[in-house]
Amino acid sequence: MEGLTGVEQRVPHICPPLADVGEHNSRPAPEDDPKLREHCGVTAIHGHPDAARQAYLALYALQHRGQESAGIATADGTHLSNIKGMGLVSEIFTDDVLARLRGSMAIGHTRYSTTGDSALLNAQPIRVESTKGLIAIAHNGNLVNLGNLRVHLERQGAFFQTTSDSEIIVQLIAHSQATTLVDAIADSLRQVDGAFSIVMMTRDRIFAARDPHGFRPLSMGRIPNPDGPDTIVFASETCAFDLLRAKFERDVLPGELVMVSADGVTSRQYAPPNQTSCIFEHVYFARPDSMIYNRWVQESREEMGRQLARESHVPADLVVPVPDSGVTAAIGYAAESGIPFRFGLIRNHYVGRTFIEPEQRVRDFGVKLKLNPVRNLLEGRRIILIDDSIIRGTTSRKIVRMVRQAGAKEVHLRISCPPTISPCFYGVDTPRKSELIAANNTVEEIRQFIEADSLAYLSLDGLLKACDGGEGNHYCVACYTGDYPTQWVDVEDILPAKDTALV
C-alpha cells in the first residue's frame, strides 16, 4: 500500500460557516437553540459502482445528526479521493462534485463538533498518509482520554493536521507496532477510551467499529445484487438504509471490528463488550423511523409518553406537542390519557441557522420565528405541553408564555425524560453543569421559573422501561444520574455549580 496517490479537495464555505465553536463543553449555546446538539453521522459503502452517490443519499438521511460540515471519501483500488466542506450535504455535493468522486467504495460524514473547532480543517472524513498506507476515517463520538494520547503521540513524533479527536485513532494506527493493518487498527482501538462508532477506508477495504460500551449506534445493511456480490452498507441509523433500498442485517456489536473487502465480510471482537449505549438516542437524537440498539425509536418515544401519562396525569382539554421533538411522546400521552391530541404549535421548517432580529428589544423573537400558536385551539383550554427535555429552561419559559398569550387557561408541561443534571462526555454537546437548570434547582423551582401551572418529568425507571422493549439493552444514563461508565471525565464539568440561583 506504499506510494498510493490520493486527492483531497475541500469546498470552503459553500454556505456561511457557523460561529467558532471552541472546545467541547466550553461555550454556551444560543438561547434560541436550546436543545442538546447532535453529534455526527457516519456511513460507508462497499461494492457499488456509484458509491459516492450512495454515500450522499445516506448522509442526506443522516443530516439531522450534524449540520456544520459534511464530507465523502471514495476509493477505486488505486486512488483515494476526499471532498468536504462547511454546510449542509445538499449544499456541498452537487452533481458536478459527486462526479469527481469515483470508485466502488465510499465513506461519509456529517458533523456537529463536540471536540475540536468548527472549521473546515476538522471536517471529515480525515485522510492521512501513514506508514500503514493511505487511510480515511469518519468518527461519531468523543474520546475522553484525548489529552493523554495526544501528548504521548506527539512525543513519538506525530504531527497532527487537525484539532479533532478523530485523528488520534489514525495516528495510533500509524504508530502501532503491529505488522498488519487489521492488527494495528485493533491495537489502536484498545488504547482509546470513550465513544466511537467509526468507519475507515483504504484503497481496497472498508472497516467499521464500535467502542466496547456501544455508546453510539452503527448498523450494517446489504443491497442485494443479483448479478454479483452484494453491496455492504454501514450507517449511524437505519433510516439511511431505507433511502438506499438496503436491508438491515445487524448492528455492529460493541467492541467489534468489521472488515469488508473483495473477499467478503469478516469480523473480530477486539475488546470484550460492556454495553452502556446512549439512551438519549431514543429520547431525542435518532429519527423516529430508525431502529437503534434493536429497538424502534418510534415505539420507545410513544411508550415514554404513555408512561408519562401514567406517572403524572393531570385533568386537561388538549395534549399539544412542542414540535418536532415532542410529537411522538405526545401521541403516546394522548393515547394513554384519552385526552385529544392537537398540533397547537406550528413549527416553521424554513428558518435557517441564523437570522436577523428586527429589534434587539423584541423579547422571545427567536422562538416566535420558529413556533406559532394556533389560537383557536388553545384559547380557553387547559393544555398539556409535551417536550423531550429541558436544558437551560429559558426556551421552555418562552413557549409556556406563548401558549398563555394565545389564551390557554392552564399550561402543564410534561417532559419525556428525567431531569438532565450532568454533562455528557461521549459525543453529545451539553452545557456545563452550572448551566443545566435541573442540576441546580428543584422541580418546583424550575416550574416557577418557566411559569407553568405544573411540571413533571418522566422517571428514570419509566424511561428505562420505555426503551427496553424486551431487548435487554443496557444504557448509559449519566446525564440523569452523574454516574459515568468510564474513568476519564472532565472534573471541572461535574463539580457543583458555585451559583445555583435561577436568572
N, C-alpha and C positions, 0 to 999 in steps of 0.2 A: 504494500500500500504506500510505499515511499514514492515521492515525486509526483503525486497526483496534482492535477491542475484544478483550480476552483475559481468560481466567480461569486463575489458578494456585492450586491447593489443595495443601496439604501435610498428610499424615497423620502426625502426630508420634508416634513411639514406640509404634506398634501392638504391637510386642514390645519387650522391654528393649533399649535401644541398647547397642552394644558399647562397651568402654572407649575412651578417647581414643587415637587412632592417631598423631597428630602428622604431621610431615613425612616425605617419602619417605626410606627408609633411616636413620631416626633412632631406631628403637626395636627392642629385641629381641623376637622372637616368644615366646610362652609355650612352655615345654618340651613341653607335651602336644600342641602343634600345630606340628610341626617342618617341614612342607612349605613350599615356596615358595608364597606366596599368589597366588591367581588375580588377574587384572587386572580386566576388565569384559566385559560382553556387550552388544551393541547390536543393534537390529532396526529396520526401517522397513517400512511397509505403504502402498501407494498403490492406490486404486481398489477398495476393499472396503466394502460397506455397514455392516459391523460391524468396522471397522479396530481399535478398541480391544481387542476380544476376540481378534483375530488376533495383535496385539502381545503380549497377555497370554500366549497359548499359546506364542509364540516365546520369550518371557522365561522361561517355565517350563522349556523345553528348555535354556535357557542359564543356569539357576540356578547350575550348578557354577562359573561364571566370576566369581561375586561374590554374597555373601550379606549384605552390610551394609545396602544400601538398594536401592530399585527405583523406577522412575517410568515413566509413559506420558503422552505429549502427543498430542492429536488436533486436527485442523483440518477445517472443513466448508466452506471457501471464504470465510468471513467471520470466524469466531471461531477462536481458538487456545486450547485448554484444556490444563491440565497438572496432574496429580496425582502426588505422590511421597511416599514415607515410608520410615522405617527398618524393616528386617526383610526377610523373605522375600516373594517375589512373591505366594504364596498368602495370606499374612497381610495384605497391603496391599490387594489388588484383589479384594474381594468382589463379588458380583453388583450390589449397590447402588452401589458405587464405579464399576464399569465402566459402569453405566447413565448416569452423569453425563458420560462421555467420548464425545461424539457426533462423527461425521464419517467420511468415507471415507478419511482419511489418518491415519497414526499413526507415531510413533517411540517406542522404548522403550529402557530401560537398566537393567541390574542391575550393582551396583557393589561392588568392594572397592577402597578408596582406596590409591593409590600416591603421589599428590600431593594435599595438602590434608587437612584434618581429617575424621575420621569423624563427620560431623554432618549434620543434615537440610538445612542451607543448601547443602551441597555435593552432595546427592543430585541425580541427573539424570533426565530432560532439564532443562537450564538454559534458561529463557525470558527473552529480552532484547528490550526495545523500543528500536530504534535508528533512525538516520536512513535506514537501508535498509529499515525496516519491522520487523514482529514476527518474530523468529527463535527457534526452539528447536533445541538441539543436544544430542547424546549422543555420547560420545567414549570409545573404548577405546585406551589407550596412555599415553604420558608425553612431555611436551615437555622437551627438555634445555636449551633456551635461554630458559626461562620467566622467569628473573630479569631479563635484559636487556630482554625485550619488555615486561614489566610496568612497569618503570621508564620506558621510552620512552612507553608509552601513558598512564601517569599524568601525565607532563609535558605531554601533549597534552590533559589534562583528563578522561581516562577515569575513571569511578567503577566499582569492582568490587563486585559483590554477593556474591561467594564467594571462597574461597581456592583453588579448583580451577583447574588449568591449562586446563581445557576452555573456560572463559570467555574466555581470551586470544584464541581464534580468532574468537569473535563480536565482541569489541572491535576486532580488526584489520579485520573486515569493516565495522564501523560507521565506522571512521576512514579507510577506503580512499578514494582519490581517483577510483576507477573509477566510471563513470557507470551501469553496470548491475550488478545483484546478482550475476549469474554471474561477471562480471569481478572484482567485489570479492571473491568467495569464492576465486577462483583466485589473486588477488593476495595474500590473507591466507595461503593455504596455502603459497605460496612463501617466506613470511617465517619460518615456524616450522620448527624442527629437532627431530627425534626421531621417536617412534612415534605415529601416529594413524590409526585407522580410525574415521571419523565418519559419522553420519547427521544431517541437518538438515532442518528443515521450516519453510516459511512457510505462509500461509493457503491456498496453492494449488499448492505444489510440494514435492517431496522431492529432497534432494541426498544423495549418498553419495560418499565419497572415501577414498583410502588415501595414506599418505606415500610418497615415491619409493622408499624401501627396502622397502616392503611388510612391515614388521615384524610387524604384527598381521593376522590374517585378516579378510576381509569378502567374502561371496559374494552373488550376485544370483540370484533364482529367480522363477518365474512360476506363478500359479494360473490355469489355463485357465477362461475364462468363455464358454460357447457363445452367450450372449445379449448380449454386449457386450465392451468392452475387457477384457483380462486384468488380473488383479491382479499388480502387481510387488512383490516382497518382497526385502529385504536382511536378512542376519543374519551374526553373527560366525562361526557354524558351521552346516554344512548339516544337522545333526541337527534344527534348528528347522524346516527345510522339510518333513521327514517328518511332523511333527505337524500342519502346515498343509496337507498334501497338495499342496505346491508342488513343481514340477520344477526341479532345479538347472539353471541356464543357464550361468553362468560366474563366475569371480572378478572382483571389481573389481580392475583392474590397479594395480600400484604407480605412483604419480604420476598417477592418473586421477580425474577428477571426472565423476560420472554424474548427470544431471538427469532427473527424471520429472515430467511434467505431463499435462494432459488431451490434449496433442498427441502424447504418446508418450515414448519414451526417447531421449535424446541424450547425447553424451559428448564430453569433450575431455581431452587429455593436457596438464595444466597444468605438468608438470615431467618431465624425462627420467627413465625408470625406472633404478634401480640396486639390484636385488633383493638383500636380505640378510634374509630372513624368519626369525623366531624359531624355532629348531629345538626349543625346549622345548615348543612346542605339540604336537609329535609325541611327545616323551618323557613328558609328564605332563598338560599343561593341557587339551587338547581331549578330547572324548568319543571313545571308540574307533569309534563309529558315524558319525563326521563325516569328510568329505573336506576336508583342509586343504592348500592350495597344490597342488591337483590330485593329491593322494596320500591314500589311505585311511589313517587313523590306525591302525586295526587291523592293517593289513599292515605298517606301519612298526614297530609295537611287537613283533609276532611275529618280524619279521626281526631286531630288536635282540636278542631272546632267543636266536635261532638263532646269531647272530654271537657272542654272549657265550659260548655253549657251545663254539663253535669255538676261541675265543681262550683260554678259562680253564676247561677241563673238569677236573673232579675226581671220583674214584670216590665214589658216594653211593647211597643207597637211595630217596630221595624228593626231588622238586622241589616246594617249598612257596612260594607267593607271599605277600608282605605285602599283604593286601587293602586297598583295591581296586586301587591304582595299579600293583602288580606283577603282576597276574593275566595280562595278555596277553603280556608278555615271558616269564613263566614257562611259558606254553603253548608258546611258540617254543623255549625252552631244553629243555623235556622232549621235544618232537618231534625236535629235533636230536640230543640226547644219548641218547635211548632210555630215560631214567630215568623212572619213573612220576610223574605229576603228581597231587598231592593237596592239598585245602584243609586244611592242618594248622593254620591260624589262622583263626578265625571272627570276623568284624567285626560289632559291634553297630551297626546303622544308625540306631538311635533315640536315640543320645546327642546331646543338644543342644550348643549352642555353649559353655555354661557348666554347671558342676556343682559341688557342694559335697563336698569330700573329708571322709570321716568323721573322720580324724585327720591332722594335718599330717605326723606322723612316718611315715605309711604310704608307703613308697617305691614308686615306679612305679605309683601308683594310676591316673593318667590313662591310661596305655597299657593297663592291665588292664581298665579300664572299656570301652575301645573294641575291644580284641582279646582273644580267649581261645583258648588252645591246645587242640588235640584230642589228648589224652594217648595214647590207644590207637594213634594213627597215628605219633606222634613217638617214643614210648618205645623205647629201644634201637636207634634207627636213625640213619644218617648223613644229615643234612638239608642240602640246598642251598636257602637262602633267597634269593628274588629280590625286589629292590625297585628303584624307578626312580631314586632319588638318595639321597645323604647330605648333609645341610646342616651341622648342628652336631655330629651324631654321638650326642647324648645319647639320643634315642629309639631309634636303631639298637642301642645298647648294651642298653637295656631289653628290646627284642624278642629279642635274642640270649639274654639271661639268662632270659627267659620260656620260650623253646624248650628251653633246657638244663634248667631246673627241671621241665619236663614230661617229662624223661627222655631227651632226644636224646643220642646217643653222641658225635656231631660236628655242628658247625654251621658251614657255609661260606656266607658272604654274597657274593652277586653283584649288581652294580649295573648297570642297563641304560643308563648314560650315563657319560661321563668324569667325573673329579673336578671339582666346582664350585669354582673358585678366585677368581672375580671377581664383584662385584655387577652386577645388571642396571639399566640406566637407561631402559629402553624399555617400561615398563608392567608390570614384574614386581617385586613387593616382596621383595627379597632382603636378607639381613643385610649389615652392613659386612664388609669383607674380614677384619678381625680376628676376626669371629665364624664365618667359614667354616672348618671343620676341615681341608679339603683345601688351603686356601691357605697353611697354616702348618705342615703335618705331612706326612710321607711316608706312603705306603700302609701300610707296616709299622707305623708309629706309630699310625695310625688303627685297624689291625687289633687291636693290643694294647689300645687304648682301648675298643673295642666288644666285646672278649673273644671274637672269632670264631676258629675254627681256621684259616680262611683268608679272604682278602678280595680281590676282583678287580673292577675297573671295565671297562666296555666302552671300547675305544679310540676316539679321535676319528674315525679313518678308518672304523672299523666302524660308528659312529653315522651318519656321512655316507652310507655305502653303504646302510645300512638305510632311511634316509629319502629316498633319491633315487628308487628305483624306475623309473629311466629317464626321469624327468620333467625332468631338467636343472635342478633347483632350486638356488638359491644361498642359503645360510643364514647367519644371524648366530650365531656360536659364541663370543661374547665372554666368556660366563660360564665357558667352559672354557679360554680362551686369554688373556684380558685384552686382546685386540686389538679395539678398538671401531670400528665403521664410521662413527661421526660424530665431529666435532671436540669437541663440548661434553660433558664428563663432570665429575662431582664428584671433584676431585683427592683430597679427604680420604678418599674411599671406596676409592681404588685404591692409596694409599700402603701400603707393607709394615707389618704389624702390629708394634707395639712389644713385645708379649708373645706369644710364639708357643708357649708351653707348654700342653699339654693339662691340663684341670682336671676 
